Amino acid sequence: MDQLDLIRPQGESLAALADFYRVFADETRIRILCALLDGEKRVLDIARELELSHSAVSHQLQLLRARRLVSFRREGKSVCYSIADEHIHSILMQGIEHLGE
């Protein structure tokens, strides 16, 4: 990807970027991502914290995982999720800060 593609994505890059931001357009997914800002959590813990069903949280986490916004690891029968990387953390924090201005 050259410098111009980074400034003005086109074609597949533009579609991928639109899909990336579309994930952030869902309140439940944002709530899940914000719940993970303070560290790794099990699906059950996220569901309890957000007062959502286990299946609803699992479904949203699958979407987030497919788009590489969260990472996971297995711990026995549980699956633990965390923010995928510093980029995702930064995007969330910048959005929160922007709304607070």
N, C-alpha and C positions, 0 to 999 in steps of 0.2 A: 504494500500500500504506500503510495507516494504522498508527498505533503499536500497536494491538491485534493486527493481523496479524503484526507483528514479534515480539510476545511470545507469542502463541498462534496459530500458523498453522493454517488449516483448509482443507479441500477440496483444490483443486489445489496450493495453497501447501504444504500438509502433505505431499502426495504428492511434490512436487518436492524438498522438504527431505529426506525419507526416501531418495529416489533419490540425492541428493547425497552423503549419508553412506554409502550402500550402496557407492559407489565406493571408499571408504576401507577397506572390509571385505576387500579382496583383498590378500594379502601381496605379490604381484608388482607390483601397481600402487603400493603403498606404497614398495617398493624403488625403483621407477622415479622416483617423486616425490622420494624422498630423494636419489637420484643427481643430480637436477636442482637441489637446494638450493644447490649451489656454482656454478651457472651453466649456460648453454646448452650442449647437447651434441647431437652427431649420433646418429641411431638406432644406427649401427654401434658407436659408442663406448659407448653405454649397454649394448648387448648384450654387448660384450666385458667391460665393468666388472662386470656382474651375472652373467656366464657364462650367458646366455640366448640362444636363437636370435633371429636378426634378425626372423623372422616373428612370434615370440611378443611381442617388444618392440613391433613395429609394430601388432599387434592391440590390445595394451593402450593404446598411445598414442592410437589411434583412439577408444577409449572415453573416455579422459581428455580428449581434444580435444573430443569431442561434448558433454561436460559442462562445458567451459570451465575445466578445471583446468590445462591446459597450452596454450601458444601455440606456433606454429611459423613458420618461414620457410624458404624454399628457398635453397640455396646450390649452384648447378650441379645435379648429379644427386643431391645429398644434401639431406636435410631435417633442420633443426636445431630442437630443442625446448627450451623453458624453462618454468618455473613461470609460470602465466598472470598472477598479480598478487600483491600483498602479502598479500591475504586468505588465499590458499591457502598461502603461505609461513608465515603466522602460525598457521594451523590445524595444520599439520604440526609446527611448533616447539612449540606449546602441548601437543600430544599427547605429543611426546617428553619435554618437561619434566615433564608430569604423571606419566608412567611412571617418571621418575627420582626422584620425591619419596619 
